[in-house]
Amino acid sequence: MASEIEVNNSPAEELQNGEGLVNNNSVVVGTVEMESIEDGRLKRKAKRRIKRSPGKEMQQVSVINGTVQVPRGSKNMRKSRMGRGRGLPKKGGAGGKGTWGAPGSELYEEAECNDEMDPNYDSDNQRSNNYFTSVAPELNEEQFQHFVEPIIQEYFEHGDTSEVAECLEEVNISDKKHEVPKLAVTIALEKKATHREMTSVLISDLYGKKVVNEEEIAKAFDNVLNDLGDLSLDTPDAPEVVGQFIARAVADDCLPPKYIHKYKGNVETDHAKTALDKANTLLSMKHGLVRLDNVWGVGGGRRPVKYLIKKMVLLLKEYLSSGDIAEASRCLTELEVPHFHHELVYEAIVMVIEDTGERAAEMIAKLLKSLYNSTVVTWDQLARGFERVFNALPDICLDVPSAYSLMERFADVCVAQELMSEKMRSRVPVRGRKRFVSEGDGGRVKDQV
């Protein structure tokens, strides 16, 4: 048996001499009985590649038996071992769960404490989430009448329902919205058919704009029916007119059809019964809902021109027959066409020329004088009517040969009545007199003997 001698030389030197094998830092010299081939092989463990780039603190890393040995002081460092970053602590030392934050960060903290139970809560420094709006006080009965009545009166002048809705939204009438349709109907009872049509349109548009609802409109007509006794004193036909308003509201879907039926057997006054019967009759007609669109008739400039001319001619004929100026003025006013009054002046003068009598000329001049003094017919409409007659005289002369002389005679009457100025009188056309050959004009001059 060969003796074993331990040598402290490095394994590399022994391998270089070829005198021994390395096995756990021990070398066997001489003849060695090899129990197996594998025991005689050089056993080495491959070093693992360190994937991470070592930083400055990793320079002292050593590998022992294939194991990476890290110094104890660098083991728990938070610095990245991947070689990235500037070497500063994560989040400035304020990261991680349960940390207090970086020193001095509380001085720059902008977050507000919204918890009232927090000892740091300061009510004076909290931002207010309250919003302030202006609230108008509710109008009383007197203020409501004083504010809303002028709005409705102005509506009859301009006819703009949107402006009425905007004016009503500016005031607080939450508990008195039903008074708006009632006041509009009450005012319209004393107005013309055109204003009543505008009132029906106003109620329908206010309902469409959600200014008033169905219950408030029904309550408004309930109050009107209860006040019909007093309203009939000023307007005798108030029950029939209110019945037309109710029927029109049902046709415009502002009132339910059951509104009329709920009053059956529950009507206390005769006026209310008359109004409800009128509404029921209008709704029961064939195609009643369609016909109710014209329940107030067609008025004003929406009427055909031929219809208006026919009414004016009939008005003048009745006046020449009766001589009633007030009735003629009333009929002309009811037509509601102040922009078309020049047609009345034209038809009146043509009627004077066709009549060829002095009585008709005097009566027509008197009528025009009365209409002009009462401002029913304005000066521009009067002058425009005269101009139309002047331009139409050549055609009128075909039916009335003496039209020019009759026009001159009537112009003198108008000047006397101050219906025509001297300037306009000078513009009255005069047909030139024809002179014939027998009078020596253009004829052959006889030879002197």
C-alpha positions in Angstrom: 0.0 0.0 0.0 1.3 3.3 -0.9 1.3 6.0 1.7 -0.8 9.1 1.3 1.0 12.5 1.7 -1.1 15.7 1.9 0.5 18.6 0.1 -0.7 22.1 0.5 0.2 23.1 -3.1 -2.5 24.4 -5.3 -4.4 22.0 -7.5 -3.3 23.8 -10.6 0.4 23.2 -9.9 -0.1 19.5 -9.2 -2.1 19.0 -12.4 0.6 20.8 -14.3 3.2 18.3 -13.0 0.9 15.4 -13.7 1.7 13.8 -10.4 -1.6 13.7 -8.7 -5.4 14.3 -8.9 -7.3 16.9 -7.1 -10.0 15.5 -4.8 -11.3 17.8 -2.1 -7.9 19.6 -1.9 -6.1 16.4 -1.3 -3.5 14.8 -3.6 -2.6 11.1 -3.8 1.0 10.4 -4.9 2.2 7.1 -6.2 0.3 4.1 -7.3 -3.4 4.5 -6.5 -5.9 1.8 -6.7 -8.8 3.2 -8.7 -12.0 1.7 -7.5 -13.9 3.0 -10.6 -13.3 5.0 -13.6 -15.6 7.8 -12.5 -13.8 8.2 -9.2 -10.7 8.9 -11.2 -12.2 11.6 -13.3 -11.7 15.2 -12.5 -15.0 16.4 -11.0 -15.6 20.1 -11.5 -18.8 22.0 -11.2 -19.5 24.6 -14.0 -19.6 28.1 -12.8 -23.1 29.7 -13.2 -23.1 32.8 -15.3 -24.3 35.8 -13.3 -27.0 37.4 -15.4 -27.0 40.5 -13.5 -24.4 43.1 -14.1 -22.5 43.6 -10.9 -22.5 47.1 -9.5 -19.9 48.7 -7.4 -21.0 46.9 -4.4 -20.8 43.5 -6.2 -17.1 43.8 -6.8 -16.3 41.8 -3.7 -18.6 38.9 -4.7 -16.8 35.5 -4.6 -17.7 32.1 -5.8 -17.1 29.2 -3.5 -17.9 25.7 -4.8 -20.1 27.2 -7.5 -22.1 29.3 -4.9 -22.2 33.1 -5.1 -21.0 34.5 -1.8 -22.3 38.1 -1.2 -20.9 40.2 1.7 -23.3 40.4 4.6 -23.3 44.2 4.5 -24.7 44.2 0.9 -27.2 41.4 1.3 -30.3 43.5 2.3 -29.5 46.6 0.3 -32.5 48.1 -1.6 -30.3 49.3 -4.4 -31.0 47.5 -7.7 -28.5 44.8 -8.6 -29.4 45.2 -12.3 -27.1 48.2 -12.6 -30.0 50.6 -13.4 -30.9 53.9 -11.8 -28.8 56.5 -10.0 -28.4 54.5 -6.9 -31.0 56.4 -4.9 -33.5 54.7 -2.7 -36.8 53.8 -4.2 -39.4 56.7 -4.1 -37.0 58.8 -2.2 -37.3 56.6 0.8 -41.1 57.1 0.9 -42.2 54.0 -0.9 -43.6 50.8 0.5 -46.4 49.9 2.7 -46.5 51.5 6.1 -43.9 54.2 5.4 -44.2 57.7 6.8 -43.0 59.3 3.6 -39.9 61.3 2.8 -38.8 63.7 5.5 -40.4 67.1 5.0 -43.1 65.9 2.6 -45.8 66.9 5.0 -45.0 70.5 4.3 -45.9 70.2 0.6 -49.0 68.0 1.1 -51.9 69.5 -0.8 -54.5 66.9 0.1 -57.3 68.0 2.2 -58.8 66.2 5.1 -62.5 65.7 4.4 -63.2 63.4 7.4 -64.8 65.4 10.2 -63.6 62.8 12.7 -60.0 63.4 11.7 -58.1 65.6 14.3 -56.5 67.4 11.4 -59.9 68.4 9.9 -60.2 72.2 9.5 -63.6 73.4 8.5 -62.4 76.9 7.6 -60.0 75.6 5.0 -62.4 73.2 3.3 -63.6 74.1 -0.2 -67.3 74.6 -0.2 -69.4 72.5 -2.4 -72.5 74.6 -1.9 -74.1 76.4 -4.9 -76.1 79.5 -4.4 -79.0 80.5 -6.7 -81.3 83.5 -6.7 -84.8 82.7 -5.6 -87.6 85.1 -6.4 -90.4 85.4 -3.8 -93.8 84.1 -4.8 -96.2 86.7 -6.1 -99.4 87.4 -4.3 -102.7 88.0 -5.9 -102.3 91.7 -6.5 -98.7 91.4 -7.8 -99.7 88.5 -10.1 -102.5 90.6 -11.7 -100.2 93.6 -12.0 -97.4 91.6 -13.6 -99.2 89.0 -15.9 -102.0 91.2 -17.3 -99.6 93.5 -19.2 -97.8 90.5 -20.6 -101.0 89.1 -22.1 -102.0 92.5 -23.4 -98.6 92.9 -25.2 -99.1 89.4 -26.6 -102.2 90.5 -28.4 -99.9 93.1 -30.1 -96.9 90.9 -31.1 -98.3 87.4 -31.0 -95.1 85.8 -29.8 -95.9 82.9 -27.4 -92.2 82.3 -26.7 -91.8 85.7 -25.3 -94.7 85.2 -23.0 -93.2 81.9 -21.7 -89.9 83.6 -21.1 -91.5 86.4 -19.1 -93.5 83.9 -17.0 -90.3 82.0 -16.1 -88.7 85.1 -14.7 -91.1 85.2 -11.8 -92.2 82.7 -9.2 -95.8 81.7 -9.9 -95.5 78.0 -9.0 -98.8 78.0 -7.1 -100.6 80.3 -9.5 -99.8 78.9 -12.9 -103.5 78.0 -13.4 -104.3 81.7 -13.1 -102.5 82.4 -16.4 -105.0 80.6 -18.7 -107.9 81.9 -16.7 -106.7 85.5 -17.0 -106.1 85.1 -20.7 -109.6 83.7 -21.3 -111.2 86.4 -19.2 -109.4 89.2 -21.1 -110.2 87.6 -24.5 -114.0 87.6 -23.7 -114.0 91.3 -24.3 -111.8 91.1 -27.4 -112.4 90.3 -31.0 -112.4 86.9 -32.7 -108.8 87.3 -33.7 -107.7 87.8 -30.1 -109.7 84.8 -29.0 -107.9 82.7 -31.6 -104.6 84.1 -30.3 -105.6 83.1 -26.8 -106.3 79.5 -27.8 -102.9 79.4 -29.5 -101.3 80.8 -26.3 -102.8 78.1 -24.1 -101.8 75.4 -26.5 -98.2 76.7 -26.8 -97.8 77.1 -23.0 -99.0 73.5 -22.6 -96.5 72.4 -25.2 -93.6 74.3 -23.6 -94.6 72.7 -20.2 -95.2 76.1 -18.6 -98.6 74.7 -17.5 -99.9 71.2 -17.4 -103.2 69.5 -18.1 -104.4 69.7 -14.4 -103.6 73.4 -14.2 -105.5 74.2 -17.5 -108.5 72.1 -16.2 -108.4 74.1 -12.9 -108.3 77.4 -14.9 -111.5 76.5 -16.8 -113.1 75.3 -13.5 -112.6 78.8 -12.1 -113.9 80.4 -15.3 -117.1 78.3 -15.2 -117.6 79.4 -11.5 -117.2 83.1 -12.5 -119.5 83.0 -15.5 -122.2 84.7 -13.6 -120.1 87.9 -13.1 -118.5 87.7 -16.5 -121.9 87.5 -18.2 -122.7 91.0 -16.9 -120.0 92.6 -19.0 -120.1 90.0 -21.9 -123.6 88.6 -22.4 -122.3 85.9 -24.8 -119.7 84.7 -22.3 -121.1 81.2 -21.8 -121.0 80.4 -25.5 -117.5 81.9 -25.9 -116.2 79.9 -22.9 -117.8 76.8 -24.4 -115.8 77.4 -27.6 -112.6 77.9 -25.6 -113.2 74.5 -23.8 -113.9 72.7 -27.1 -110.8 74.2 -28.7 -108.7 73.2 -25.7 -109.9 69.6 -26.1 -109.2 69.6 -29.8 -105.6 70.9 -29.1 -105.1 68.0 -26.5 -104.8 70.5 -23.7 -107.8 69.0 -21.9 -109.0 65.4 -21.8 -112.3 64.6 -23.4 -113.6 63.4 -20.0 -113.4 66.9 -18.7 -116.9 67.7 -20.1 -118.4 64.4 -19.0 -117.4 64.8 -15.4 -119.8 67.7 -15.1 -122.9 65.8 -16.1 -125.4 66.2 -13.3 -122.9 68.3 -11.3 -123.5 71.7 -12.8 -124.8 74.3 -10.4 -125.4 77.4 -12.6 -127.2 77.8 -15.9 -124.3 79.7 -17.3 -121.9 76.9 -16.8 -124.4 74.4 -18.2 -124.8 76.5 -21.3 -121.0 76.7 -21.8 -120.6 72.9 -21.4 -123.5 72.2 -23.7 -121.9 74.4 -26.3 -118.6 72.6 -26.0 -120.2 69.2 -26.2 -122.1 70.2 -29.3 -119.0 71.4 -31.1 -117.1 68.2 -30.2 -120.0 66.0 -31.3 -120.1 67.4 -34.8 -118.9 65.3 -37.7 -115.2 66.0 -38.1 -115.6 68.3 -35.1 -111.9 68.2 -34.0 -110.8 69.4 -37.5 -113.5 72.1 -37.7 -112.5 73.4 -34.3 -109.3 74.8 -35.8 -111.4 77.5 -37.3 -113.9 77.8 -34.4 -113.1 81.6 -34.2 -113.4 82.0 -37.9 -110.8 83.3 -40.3 -109.9 86.9 -39.6 -107.6 89.6 -40.6 -105.2 89.3 -43.5 -105.7 85.5 -43.7 -109.0 86.1 -45.5 -109.1 86.0 -49.4 -108.8 89.3 -51.1 -112.0 88.7 -53.1 -113.9 88.0 -49.9 -112.7 91.3 -48.4 -113.6 93.3 -51.6 -117.0 91.8 -51.6 -117.6 92.7 -47.9 -116.5 96.3 -48.6 -118.8 96.7 -51.6 -121.7 95.4 -49.6 -120.8 97.7 -46.7 -120.9 100.8 -49.1 -124.2 99.7 -50.6 -125.8 99.4 -47.2 -124.5 102.8 -46.2 -125.8 104.5 -49.3 -129.2 102.9 -48.5 -129.3 103.6 -44.8 -126.9 106.5 -44.3 -125.7 105.0 -41.0 -122.0 106.0 -40.6 -121.6 104.3 -37.2 -122.7 100.9 -38.6 -120.4 101.3 -41.6 -117.5 102.1 -39.4 -118.2 99.1 -37.2 -118.4 96.7 -40.1 -115.1 98.1 -41.5 -113.4 97.7 -38.1 -114.6 94.1 -37.7 -112.8 93.1 -41.0 -109.5 93.8 -39.1 -107.6 94.8 -42.3 -106.2 98.3 -41.7 -103.6 97.7 -44.4 -106.4 97.1 -46.9 -108.5 100.2 -46.3 -107.3 101.8 -49.5 -109.6 99.3 -51.3 -112.6 100.9 -49.5 -111.6 104.3 -50.7 -111.1 103.0 -54.3 -114.5 101.2 -54.3 -116.3 104.2 -52.8 -115.0 106.6 -55.5 -115.7 104.2 -58.3 -119.2 103.8 -56.9 -119.6 107.6 -57.0 -118.5 107.7 -60.7 -120.9 104.9 -61.7 -123.8 106.5 -59.8 -123.2 109.9 -61.5 -125.4 111.6 -58.9 -124.6 114.4 -56.4 -126.3 112.6 -53.5 -123.9 109.6 -53.7 -120.9 112.0 -54.0 -121.9 113.9 -50.9 -122.6 110.8 -48.8 -119.4 109.1 -49.7 -117.4 112.3 -49.0 -119.1 112.5 -45.6 -118.3 108.8 -44.8 -114.7 109.2 -45.8 -114.4 112.4 -43.7 -115.8 110.5 -40.6 -113.5 107.5 -41.1 -110.5 109.8 -41.4 -111.4 111.9 -38.4 -111.8 108.7 -36.2 -108.5 107.4 -37.6 -110.1 104.3 -38.9 -108.7 105.2 -42.3 -105.3 106.8 -42.2 -104.1 109.5 -44.6 -101.7 107.2 -46.5 -104.5 104.7 -47.1 -106.8 107.6 -48.3 -104.1 109.0 -50.6 -103.3 105.5 -52.0 -107.0 105.0 -52.8 -107.2 108.2 -54.8 -104.0 107.3 -56.7 -105.5 104.0 -57.7 -108.6 105.7 -59.1 -106.4 108.2 -61.0 -104.5 105.3 -62.6 -107.7 103.3 -63.4 -109.6 106.2 -65.0 -108.8 105.2 -68.6 -110.4 101.8 -68.0 -113.3 103.2 -66.0 -114.0 105.6 -68.9 -114.9 102.7 -71.1 -117.9 102.0 -69.0 -118.6 105.6 -67.9 -117.7 108.0 -70.7 -118.0 111.0 -68.4 -115.7 109.5 -65.8 -113.1 112.3 -66.0 -115.6 115.1 -65.4 -117.3 113.2 -62.6 -113.9 112.7 -61.0 -113.2 116.4 -61.2 -116.5 117.2 -59.6 -115.9 114.7 -56.7 -112.4 116.1 -56.2 -113.8 119.5 -55.6 -116.2 118.1 -53.0 -113.2 116.3 -51.3 -111.2 119.6 -51.2 -114.2 121.3 -49.6 -114.3 118.4 -47.0 -110.5 118.7 -46.5 -110.1 115.1 -47.7 -107.8 116.1 -50.6 -104.9 118.6 -50.6 -104.4 121.2 -53.4 -101.4 119.3 -54.5 -103.3 116.1 -55.0 -106.2 118.0 -56.6 -103.8 119.2 -59.3 -102.9 115.6 -60.0 -106.4 114.7 -61.0 -106.2 113.6 -64.7 -108.1 115.6 -67.2 -108.9 114.2 -70.7 -108.1 116.7 -73.5 -110.9 117.9 -75.6 -110.7 116.8 -79.3 -111.1 119.5 -81.9 -112.4 118.5 -85.3 -111.7 119.8 -88.8 -114.9 121.7 -88.9 -113.5 123.9 -86.1 -110.6 124.9 -88.3 -108.0 122.8 -86.5 -105.9 121.0 -89.0 -108.4 121.6 -91.8 -107.9 123.2 -95.1 -107.9 127.0 -95.0 -110.5 128.4 -97.4 -109.3 130.6 -100.2 -110.2 134.2 -99.9 -112.4 135.5 -102.7 
